[in-house]
Structures are given as structure tokens and as C-alpha cells.
């Protein structure tokens, strides 16, 4: 057992300091508080010289007086990140949790995990960012930074570290990501023409001609589709929901009601007929979700379904490489087409539900109010030659049937 050879008498509250002959080091102890049972919590330090030990003790006392946490010297970045992954992601969506876990285990723990958290410096973080920026996109760097920031903030809240050094560092730009593209008017016309018999054609039409987000289109329900509304009200859809974890649109201002172009009305009539065919074919296996766009069993589409099916459909379009396009670029194409047609930016922002504008008069439940018709009117003008003779220029159906091959299928009331 080690016994002190020399003890320095210190004032009350200044801790104790003594020389340990066996270890050949100065040992200091400072009371930093009391636990729930009233027992003292001691912070112990050691140093080779008396001066260094006194400085350590003064630093602990100063931090205590300033209300700063007395850090745990052996707590690592990996431990902080693992704790955050285990307990800090309880309220996030499963996909978000999966993403954050992957980012943390791939980019944070292998590079910074062994570093003691209280010794992590801004220089360490800058060097880490410098390595990552050569292989990751700017967006991915922002996600990785967010993961590390939230892990350290959780450690701060539990008195395991004094400050978050990540806040002192600017996130660099990463590698160039895949640039978004938009179909030209000629390409969009070719897509609508050559995919007309494809099962995804109605989805393509609605996405391209309304500008709805992919997560909004997949969540569209028949109860929010009005193809034969009351007199004086144009056919329209209510973009009120999405497939996000909350079920709501991306922002409150994204909740909007949009008039439908004639091509959209045709496509949704066709989708309803096709869905009824699938329902009959599936029989008891059919799942009635109420969604407009589903699998052949009525179940919801996911992002992978739509991405795969879009590329399959685009193989039929001459001059277009299917692998170059994703579903979200139908929305980009909508904006581009309206812009090319001279529609003011403010009106385009309304149609796509962007946050910074005074957009749509919303429809609350079924109390119909004026809907935004600019997109529908413009799309009818752009794609006039594709309009079916069965539909009038105003978009109202002139017949209640849709021909599918050699079979004429009655469309139910309201569709």
C-alpha cells in the first residue's frame, strides 16, 4: 500500500496535495460534489512536479466555481457516439436511425472513436473533415457532422465533457454530387407518348404535370382526388399527406390543393380502372389501403419500387438513358417546363409548395376553396396534342367509359 511521505497543508476547499514515494508523483484530490447518498465525489490527479499538480488542482477548482462539469478523462468519442445511438434516437424514423447508425459506424467511430472526448480538439475535427471531404458529398458531410454534434451534445448534458468542439469548425464542401436534371419539353412529350401503356404511366403523368414530391404522390389517396367536383370547381387533388414518419407534408406550406390538367384527369381515370382490374385479379390477397398508386396487391409503393419501375418505363423512350433519371427529377422537370412557358417564379413556388412563399389557399377537409389552376392550364397548353378526344378542353369527361384493349370498362361514379 502506498503511503504519503510529504503532505502539503492547504486551505479548506483547496483539496489535498502530497508526494507518493512509490509512484514518484505528486497526487492531488479535490472534492467536486456529493452523490445522492451524501458521499463526497473526489477528483484525483497526478503530476511529476508539484507545480504541475497545483495547476491541475486550481483548474479543477476554477471549473467547479464556474459551474463547468468535471470531465471524465477516459470517456472516448466512440463511447459518446454509441450512447447517443442507443438512447438518443428513440423518437426518429427507422430510416433516419438506420442512416445515422451507418454514418456513425462508417465515418466517426473508425476515425475518431479511440480519441478521449475531453481531449478532442477543433484541429482534430478539421483534420477529420479534411480526409472525408475527398470522398463524401457536401450533403453527406453535413449529416456526419450532425451525428457527431448530437452525440457530443448528449455527453455535455450528462457532464461528460465541457464543450462541443465541433461547433468551432466549419463543414467543408465535399465532392460534387449527382446534379439534378430536368426533361426538356421535347423529352417530356416523348416520355408521355411512349410510356402510355406502361403501368407506371399515371404516376409519371401526375408527378410530371403537378410537381408533387415523390413522397406526396405515393401517399395520394382516392379520397383526395376529385375528378368530378361540384359545378364551377375544377378537377383537383389535395396534396395533404406524404409517406414521411409524421404522415404530413414536408412543411406546413407544402399542404396544397392543385387543379388537374386534362392529361392528369385521363391518367387518373385509367389508374382507377387498372386498380380495379388488379383488385379482381388479387381477390382475397388484395389489401385495401385507399392509395391511388399501389402494387398489384394494393400495398403501398416504396421509393425502390418507383425508381425501378420508372427506369423500366423509360427504356421505351428513344434517346433517353433510363439510368440517368430518378423519380424526383419529374418534379424538377415540372418546374423547368413552367419556367420555359413563362410562368412567374412566384406562381411556380406556390405550385410546388416551397416554404418561403405565400402559397395555396388550402382546402380544409371537404370545404372546397379556390384551387391553383396555373399548372393545369399551362400543362394543357404544352401537351395539347396528346389530349384524348373523349375529354373536353376544360378537363371535364364527355364520356363515362375508358377503353382498355378490346374491353370497355365502366368508370365508377366520381372517377
C-alpha positions as CSV (number, residue, x, y, z in Angstrom):
1,X,0.0,0.0,0.0
2,X,1.3,3.4,-1.0
3,X,1.8,5.9,1.9
4,X,2.4,9.6,1.5
5,X,5.9,10.8,2.5
6,X,5.1,14.5,2.4
7,X,1.7,16.3,2.8
8,X,1.1,19.9,2.0
9,X,-1.3,21.7,4.2
10,X,-3.9,23.5,2.1
11,X,-6.8,25.8,2.8
12,X,-10.3,24.5,3.2
13,X,-11.8,23.7,-0.2
14,X,-8.5,23.7,-1.9
15,X,-8.1,20.0,-1.8
16,X,-5.1,18.0,-0.7
17,X,-1.7,17.5,-2.3
18,X,1.0,15.0,-1.3
19,X,4.0,13.2,-2.7
20,X,3.7,9.4,-3.4
21,X,7.1,7.9,-2.9
22,X,6.2,4.6,-4.6
23,X,4.9,6.2,-7.7
24,X,7.3,9.1,-7.6
25,X,4.5,11.5,-8.4
26,X,2.6,14.3,-6.7
27,X,-1.1,13.3,-6.0
28,X,-3.9,15.7,-5.6
29,X,-7.5,15.3,-4.5
30,X,-10.4,17.8,-4.8
31,X,-14.0,17.5,-3.6
32,X,-16.2,18.2,-6.7
33,X,-19.6,17.5,-5.1
34,X,-21.7,14.9,-3.4
35,X,-23.7,12.0,-4.7
36,X,-27.4,11.1,-3.9
37,X,-26.3,9.4,-0.6
38,X,-24.4,12.4,0.6
39,X,-21.0,10.9,0.0
40,X,-18.2,13.1,-1.4
41,X,-17.2,12.8,-5.0
42,X,-13.4,13.2,-5.3
43,X,-11.5,14.2,-8.4
44,X,-7.9,12.7,-8.3
45,X,-5.0,13.9,-10.3
46,X,-1.3,13.1,-10.5
47,X,1.7,15.0,-11.9
48,X,5.5,14.7,-12.0
49,X,6.1,18.1,-10.4
50,X,4.5,20.0,-7.6
51,X,3.8,23.0,-9.7
52,X,2.0,20.9,-12.4
53,X,-0.1,19.3,-9.7
54,X,-1.0,22.6,-8.2
55,X,-2.1,23.9,-11.6
56,X,-4.3,20.9,-12.2
57,X,-6.0,21.4,-8.8
58,X,-6.5,25.1,-9.5
59,X,-8.0,24.3,-12.9
60,X,-10.5,21.8,-11.3
61,X,-11.5,24.3,-8.6
62,X,-11.9,27.1,-11.2
63,X,-14.1,24.9,-13.4
64,X,-16.1,23.9,-10.4
65,X,-16.6,27.6,-9.4
66,X,-17.6,28.5,-13.0
67,X,-20.2,25.8,-13.0
68,X,-18.4,23.7,-15.6
69,X,-18.6,19.9,-15.5
70,X,-15.6,18.0,-14.2
71,X,-14.9,15.7,-17.2
72,X,-14.3,12.0,-17.2
73,X,-10.8,11.6,-18.6
74,X,-11.2,8.1,-20.0
75,X,-14.6,8.7,-21.8
76,X,-14.0,8.3,-25.6
77,X,-15.7,9.6,-28.7
78,X,-16.8,6.0,-29.5
79,X,-18.5,5.7,-26.1
80,X,-20.3,9.0,-26.7
81,X,-21.5,8.0,-30.1
82,X,-22.6,4.5,-29.0
83,X,-24.5,6.1,-26.1
84,X,-26.2,8.5,-28.5
85,X,-27.1,5.7,-31.0
86,X,-28.6,3.6,-28.2
87,X,-30.6,6.3,-26.3
88,X,-30.6,9.4,-28.4
89,X,-32.5,8.2,-31.4
90,X,-35.7,6.8,-29.8
91,X,-38.0,9.3,-31.5
92,X,-36.7,9.3,-35.0
93,X,-38.0,7.4,-38.0
94,X,-36.5,3.9,-38.7
95,X,-34.8,5.1,-41.9
96,X,-33.3,8.1,-40.1
97,X,-32.0,5.8,-37.4
98,X,-30.5,3.4,-40.0
99,X,-28.8,6.3,-41.8
100,X,-27.3,7.8,-38.6
101,X,-26.0,4.4,-37.4
102,X,-24.4,3.8,-40.8
103,X,-22.8,7.2,-40.9
104,X,-21.5,6.9,-37.3
105,X,-20.1,3.4,-37.7
106,X,-18.6,4.1,-41.1
107,X,-17.1,7.6,-40.7
108,X,-17.0,8.6,-37.0
109,X,-16.1,5.7,-34.8
110,X,-13.3,4.3,-37.1
111,X,-11.6,7.7,-37.4
112,X,-12.2,9.4,-34.0
113,X,-13.6,6.6,-31.8
114,X,-10.4,6.0,-29.8
115,X,-9.9,9.7,-29.0
116,X,-10.7,10.7,-25.5
117,X,-13.6,13.0,-25.7
118,X,-12.2,15.7,-23.4
119,X,-9.1,15.8,-25.5
120,X,-10.8,16.1,-28.8
121,X,-9.8,19.4,-30.3
122,X,-11.0,21.6,-33.2
123,X,-7.8,20.7,-35.0
124,X,-8.7,17.0,-34.8
125,X,-12.2,17.6,-36.2
126,X,-10.7,19.8,-39.0
127,X,-8.3,17.1,-40.0
128,X,-11.0,14.5,-39.9
129,X,-13.2,16.7,-42.2
130,X,-10.2,17.2,-44.5
131,X,-10.0,13.4,-45.0
132,X,-13.7,12.9,-45.5
133,X,-14.2,15.7,-48.0
134,X,-12.2,13.9,-50.7
135,X,-14.7,11.1,-50.9
136,X,-18.1,12.3,-49.5
137,X,-20.5,14.8,-50.9
138,X,-21.3,18.1,-49.1
139,X,-24.7,16.8,-48.0
140,X,-23.2,13.6,-46.6
141,X,-20.6,15.7,-44.7
142,X,-23.4,17.7,-43.2
143,X,-25.2,14.5,-42.0
144,X,-22.0,13.1,-40.5
145,X,-21.3,16.4,-38.7
146,X,-24.8,16.4,-37.3
147,X,-24.3,12.9,-35.9
148,X,-21.1,13.8,-34.1
149,X,-22.5,17.1,-32.9
150,X,-25.6,15.5,-31.3
151,X,-23.5,12.7,-29.7
152,X,-21.2,15.3,-28.0
153,X,-24.2,17.5,-27.0
154,X,-25.7,14.4,-25.3
155,X,-22.3,13.9,-23.5
156,X,-22.3,17.6,-22.4
157,X,-25.8,17.3,-21.0
158,X,-24.5,14.4,-18.8
159,X,-21.4,16.3,-17.6
160,X,-19.0,14.1,-19.5
161,X,-17.4,16.9,-21.5
162,X,-17.2,20.6,-21.1
163,X,-17.9,21.9,-24.7
164,X,-18.6,20.7,-28.2
165,X,-15.6,21.5,-30.3
166,X,-17.5,20.6,-33.5
167,X,-19.3,23.9,-33.1
168,X,-15.9,25.7,-33.6
169,X,-15.3,24.1,-37.0
170,X,-16.9,24.9,-40.4
171,X,-18.1,22.0,-42.5
172,X,-16.1,22.0,-45.8
173,X,-17.5,21.4,-49.2
174,X,-17.4,17.8,-50.3
175,X,-17.2,16.2,-53.7
176,X,-19.7,17.2,-56.3
177,X,-22.9,15.2,-56.0
178,X,-25.1,13.9,-58.8
179,X,-26.6,17.1,-60.4
180,X,-30.3,17.1,-60.8
181,X,-31.7,17.3,-64.3
182,X,-35.0,18.3,-66.0
183,X,-36.6,16.9,-69.1
184,X,-36.9,19.3,-72.0
185,X,-40.3,19.9,-73.5
186,X,-39.4,17.5,-76.3
187,X,-38.2,14.8,-73.9
188,X,-41.3,15.2,-71.7
189,X,-43.5,14.9,-74.7
190,X,-41.7,11.7,-75.7
191,X,-42.0,10.3,-72.2
192,X,-45.7,10.8,-72.1
193,X,-46.1,9.4,-75.6
194,X,-44.0,6.2,-75.3
195,X,-45.0,5.2,-71.8
196,X,-48.7,5.5,-72.3
197,X,-49.3,1.7,-71.9
198,X,-46.9,1.3,-69.0
199,X,-48.4,0.5,-65.6
200,X,-46.4,3.5,-64.2
201,X,-47.7,5.9,-66.8
202,X,-50.4,7.5,-64.5
203,X,-47.8,8.0,-61.8
204,X,-45.4,9.6,-64.3
205,X,-48.2,11.9,-65.6
206,X,-49.3,13.1,-62.1
207,X,-45.7,13.7,-60.9
208,X,-44.6,15.5,-64.1
209,X,-47.7,17.6,-64.5
210,X,-48.4,18.6,-60.9
211,X,-44.9,18.8,-59.5
212,X,-45.8,16.8,-56.4
213,X,-42.9,15.3,-54.4
214,X,-42.3,11.6,-54.7
215,X,-43.3,11.1,-51.1
216,X,-46.5,13.1,-51.7
217,X,-47.5,11.2,-54.9
218,X,-47.0,7.8,-53.2
219,X,-49.2,8.9,-50.3
220,X,-52.0,10.3,-52.5
221,X,-55.4,8.7,-51.6
222,X,-58.5,8.4,-53.7
223,X,-60.5,10.5,-51.1
224,X,-58.2,13.4,-52.0
225,X,-58.7,13.0,-55.8
226,X,-61.7,15.0,-57.2
227,X,-62.2,14.3,-60.9
228,X,-65.9,15.3,-61.0
229,X,-66.3,18.1,-58.4
230,X,-69.2,20.5,-57.9
231,X,-70.0,22.9,-60.7
232,X,-67.6,25.7,-61.0
233,X,-64.8,23.9,-59.3
234,X,-62.0,22.4,-61.4
235,X,-60.9,18.8,-61.0
236,X,-58.2,18.8,-58.4
237,X,-56.1,16.8,-56.0
238,X,-55.4,17.6,-52.4
239,X,-51.7,17.2,-51.6
240,X,-52.1,16.9,-47.9
241,X,-50.1,13.9,-46.9
242,X,-46.8,12.2,-47.5
243,X,-45.1,9.0,-46.6
244,X,-42.9,10.7,-44.0
245,X,-42.9,9.3,-40.5
246,X,-45.4,12.0,-39.4
247,X,-47.6,11.4,-42.4
248,X,-47.7,15.1,-43.1
249,X,-46.1,17.0,-46.0
250,X,-42.5,18.3,-45.8
251,X,-43.6,21.6,-44.4
252,X,-46.9,23.2,-43.4
253,X,-46.9,25.3,-46.5
254,X,-46.4,22.3,-48.7
255,X,-50.0,21.3,-47.9
256,X,-51.8,22.5,-51.0
257,X,-54.7,21.9,-53.5
258,X,-53.9,21.7,-57.2
259,X,-56.1,21.8,-60.2
260,X,-55.5,18.9,-62.7
261,X,-54.6,19.2,-66.3
262,X,-56.6,17.2,-68.8
263,X,-53.8,14.7,-69.2
264,X,-53.8,14.1,-65.4
265,X,-57.6,13.5,-65.4
266,X,-57.2,11.0,-68.2
267,X,-54.3,9.2,-66.4
268,X,-56.2,9.0,-63.1
269,X,-59.3,7.6,-64.8
270,X,-57.0,5.0,-66.3
271,X,-55.3,4.3,-63.0
272,X,-58.7,3.7,-61.3
273,X,-59.6,1.2,-64.0
274,X,-56.3,-0.6,-63.7
275,X,-56.5,-0.7,-60.0
276,X,-60.0,-2.3,-60.2
277,X,-58.6,-4.9,-62.5
278,X,-55.8,-5.7,-60.0
279,X,-58.3,-5.9,-57.2
280,X,-60.3,-8.5,-59.0
281,X,-57.2,-10.5,-60.0
282,X,-55.8,-10.5,-56.5
283,X,-59.2,-11.5,-54.9
284,X,-58.7,-12.2,-51.2
285,X,-55.0,-11.2,-51.4
286,X,-55.9,-7.6,-52.2
287,X,-55.2,-5.0,-49.4
288,X,-57.5,-2.0,-49.5
289,X,-55.2,0.9,-48.5
290,X,-57.2,3.6,-50.3
291,X,-54.0,4.7,-52.1
292,X,-54.1,5.8,-55.7
293,X,-50.7,4.3,-56.6
294,X,-50.1,0.8,-55.3
295,X,-48.6,-2.6,-56.1
296,X,-50.7,-5.2,-57.8
297,X,-51.9,-6.4,-54.4
298,X,-52.9,-2.9,-53.2
299,X,-49.9,-2.4,-50.9
300,X,-48.1,0.9,-50.8
301,X,-45.2,1.6,-53.2
302,X,-41.8,2.4,-51.7
303,X,-39.1,4.5,-53.2
304,X,-37.3,1.5,-54.6
305,X,-40.5,0.3,-56.4
306,X,-41.0,3.6,-58.1
307,X,-37.3,4.1,-59.0
308,X,-37.1,0.6,-60.6
309,X,-40.4,1.0,-62.4
310,X,-39.6,4.4,-63.7
311,X,-36.4,3.2,-65.3
312,X,-38.2,0.3,-66.8
313,X,-40.8,2.6,-68.3
314,X,-38.1,5.0,-69.7
315,X,-36.5,2.1,-71.6
316,X,-39.4,2.6,-74.1
317,X,-38.4,6.2,-74.8
318,X,-36.0,6.8,-77.6
319,X,-33.0,9.0,-76.8
320,X,-33.3,8.7,-73.0
321,X,-30.9,6.7,-70.8
322,X,-33.2,5.2,-68.1
323,X,-30.3,5.0,-65.6
324,X,-29.8,8.8,-65.8
325,X,-33.2,9.6,-64.3
326,X,-34.8,9.3,-60.9
327,X,-38.5,10.0,-59.8
328,X,-37.7,13.3,-58.1
329,X,-36.5,14.7,-61.4
330,X,-40.1,14.6,-62.7
331,X,-40.7,17.4,-60.2
332,X,-37.6,19.3,-61.4
333,X,-39.0,18.9,-64.9
334,X,-42.3,20.3,-63.9
335,X,-40.6,23.5,-62.6
336,X,-38.5,23.7,-65.8
337,X,-41.5,23.3,-68.1
338,X,-43.4,26.0,-66.4
339,X,-40.4,28.3,-66.3
340,X,-39.9,27.8,-70.1
341,X,-43.5,28.6,-70.7
342,X,-43.1,32.0,-68.9
343,X,-44.9,31.2,-65.7
344,X,-43.7,33.6,-62.9
345,X,-41.4,32.1,-60.3
346,X,-43.8,33.1,-57.5
347,X,-46.6,31.0,-59.1
348,X,-44.2,28.1,-59.6
349,X,-43.2,28.3,-55.9
350,X,-46.9,28.1,-55.0
351,X,-47.5,25.0,-57.1
352,X,-44.5,23.1,-55.8
353,X,-45.2,24.1,-52.2
354,X,-41.9,25.8,-51.4
355,X,-41.6,27.2,-47.9
356,X,-40.7,30.8,-48.5
357,X,-43.8,31.9,-50.3
358,X,-47.4,32.8,-49.6
359,X,-48.8,29.8,-51.4
360,X,-52.0,28.0,-51.7
361,X,-55.4,28.5,-50.2
362,X,-55.8,25.2,-48.6
363,X,-58.8,23.0,-48.7
364,X,-59.8,22.1,-45.2
365,X,-61.3,18.6,-45.3
366,X,-64.1,18.9,-48.0
367,X,-64.8,22.6,-47.7
368,X,-63.6,23.5,-51.2
369,X,-61.9,26.8,-51.8
370,X,-60.3,28.2,-55.0
371,X,-57.5,25.9,-56.2
372,X,-54.3,26.8,-58.0
373,X,-55.0,26.4,-61.7
374,X,-51.9,27.8,-63.3
375,X,-50.1,24.5,-63.6
376,X,-53.1,22.7,-65.0
377,X,-53.7,25.4,-67.6
378,X,-50.1,25.6,-68.7
379,X,-49.7,21.8,-69.0
380,X,-52.8,21.6,-71.1
381,X,-51.2,24.2,-73.4
382,X,-47.8,22.4,-73.6
383,X,-49.2,19.0,-74.2
384,X,-52.3,19.9,-76.2
385,X,-51.7,17.4,-79.0
386,X,-51.8,14.5,-76.5
387,X,-55.3,15.2,-75.2
388,X,-57.8,12.5,-75.7
389,X,-60.8,13.4,-77.9
390,X,-63.0,11.9,-75.1
391,X,-62.2,14.9,-72.9
392,X,-63.2,18.5,-73.4
393,X,-60.7,21.3,-73.2
394,X,-61.9,22.2,-69.7
395,X,-60.9,18.8,-68.5
396,X,-64.5,17.5,-67.9
397,X,-65.1,14.0,-69.1
398,X,-67.5,13.8,-72.0
399,X,-68.0,10.0,-71.7
400,X,-68.1,7.8,-68.6
401,X,-66.1,5.0,-70.1
402,X,-62.4,4.3,-70.8
403,X,-61.4,1.7,-73.4
404,X,-58.8,-0.8,-72.3
405,X,-57.8,-3.0,-75.2
406,X,-61.0,-4.6,-76.6
407,X,-62.8,-4.2,-73.3
408,X,-64.9,-1.2,-72.3
409,X,-64.8,-0.7,-68.6
410,X,-67.3,1.4,-66.8
411,X,-65.8,4.1,-64.5
412,X,-67.5,4.3,-61.1
413,X,-69.2,7.4,-60.1
414,X,-66.7,10.1,-59.2
415,X,-64.0,8.6,-61.4
